[in-house]
């Protein structure tokens, strides 16, 4: 049998390290980094050095590496980094475009490999650079992808959106908690508190005692002054009656009023921030040609498209759609040995945000998109190897990635018929 695609790729990476190559492993930290240098056989060429996470520190590292390479007669330098949190971004940006080739090793591999030399699971600033360099020598590294231009802007904007959305949800939950304590009947009158009429009363008269003091006409007058057509005397009457019969807490009222005012201020501020971010995201997405075609898919919205491009970057950099599946952590793994055949599952080794975006996109697609409904029904009811519901959702996630890849790389339009190609392909066999 021929070698697997993974083995071929690793062999090619190993060939990158020759007799004239010096490999440097760098252990990244928040303030101080450590580096160790090795030749192609794994022999150490110098003592470990440390340098600061600053312009002076980076310059010192560059001079040390260049002088050591000249002394050892090495014409090429490879620098291996363990991408620890966000601390590696500045060094990667400094090295990018320079004469040194920068590569990344998986932190999980570093954790598993550090016992090979001393049989001890200890971690230290001087030990990890050696482990990182050895992984590079074995071809266990990846080339870093740092988005540039439009895709870099989109990634930062979507990360900002994710953070603000999380904070907005937190504030919403706190307001709902406040209402459960002080005015639990509020939901029977307004449903969700985010409505215009509800928010108007929460700002002006949040407590049941405030509504009782205003009366029906006073409540209605608040809405009339704001020229709201969504609320009138009937709803004002319902709000007044709910306030009269409220079982909400009546202690600590003034502090509770202040608490809600602060929460509402936070909510309004976060909502404005979210709208501001989405304007930027929409503007950036308009500059990506394939976005317009992808938004024609029923059930696919701007958040999904922007999120996928923010996580993946330029789809044209991939040779096969299967690479996208691996990046999302949706590659299928199996734990089998001898006669034992274990269950298959996804690897979950990839970009967790990308995986979450795909899952949140596919769930409504299966409910509303006609071709996805048919595909999901086929995968879960086919005669041979029917999938469980969650397995089918994952399979459709992978299918959606392939659709994005085809539209972006081939410039073709989305086709519902091609989406259902798997069903039609198997129909003759089923009939036979």
C-alpha positions, 0 to 999 in steps of 0.5 A: 500500500502507498503511504498515507497523505499525512506521512507524505506531508510529514516526510516533506517537512522532515526534508526541510531540515538539512545539514545546513539548518539550525533549528531553534525552539522558543518557549513563549511566556507573557514577559520572558521567552527562552530559546535553545538551538540545535543542529539537524541531528538534535545536537545542542549548539549553544546554552539556552538564552532568554529574551524579553517580549519587547523590541530590544528583546526581539533584536537581541534574539535575532542577533544571537541566532544570526551570530550562532548560525554564522559560527556554526556555518548554518545557512538556514534558520527554523524557529519553532514556537508553541502558540501559548495564548496570545503571547506569541502574536508579537514575536510571530509578527516580528519574525514574519517576512524575515530570513528565518522560517517560523513554524508552530508546534502543537501545545498538546504534542509538547505536553506529551513529548516532554518526558522523552528525554528525562522520563519526568513530566516536569515543565520548565522554561529551559526544558520546553524549548528543547522539546519544541525543537525536537518536534520540529526536527521530526516534522511535527509542525505546521506553517502559521497562518496569520491573516492579512488585510481584509481577513485580519480586519474581519477576524478582529471584528468578529472576535470583538463581536463575540466578546460584546455578544457574551457581555450583552447576554450576561447583562440580559440575564441579570436584568431578567433576574432582577425582574424575577425578584422585584416584578415577576409579573412583568413577563405576563404583560410584555413577554420579553423585556427588550421590547420598546414599550417594556424598555420605556417603562423600565427606564421611567417606572421600573417597580410595581409601586411606581406603576401603581402610583402612575395609574393607567393613564400615567403609564399610557402617557409615557408611551404617548410621549414617546409616540409608540404605537405598539402599546396602548390603554389595554396594555397599560391596564394590564400592566397596572393590574399586574403591578397591583397584584405583584408578589415581588420583593419590597425591601431594598427598593431604592438600591434595587432601582439603582441596580436596574438603572445601571443594568439598563445603561450597560444594556443600552451601551452594549447594544450600541457597541454590537450595532457598531461592530455589525456595521463594520462586519457588514462593510468588510463582508461586502468586499469578499466577492463570494459572500453575496452568493453564499448569502443566497443559501436559505438559512445562511446569514451574515453572522455565519458567513462572516464567522467562517471567513474570520476563522478560516481566512482566504479559502483559496489557500487550502488545496482540499476541502478535507483540510477545512474539516480538519481545521474545524476539528471535525476529522473522524477518529477511531480507536480500534485494535485487533478484533476490537473496533471502537466507535468513531468520533470527531477529533475536536482538534481544531478551531473551536469557534469555527466548529461552534459557528458551523453547528449553530448554522446547521441546526436551523438549516436542518429545520428550515432549508429544504435540501438540508432537511432531505439530506438529514432525513436520508442520512438518518434513515438510509438502509445501510449505515444510518447515522444518529441525529448528531452524527448527521448534523456533523456530516452536514457541517462538513458538507457546508464547509465543502459548499463554502470551499467550492463557491470560493475557489471555483466561483460557482453558484450554490446548487441545491441539486449538488447539495443532494448529490449523495442521495441521488448517487446512492438511489440506483444501488438502493433500488438494485 
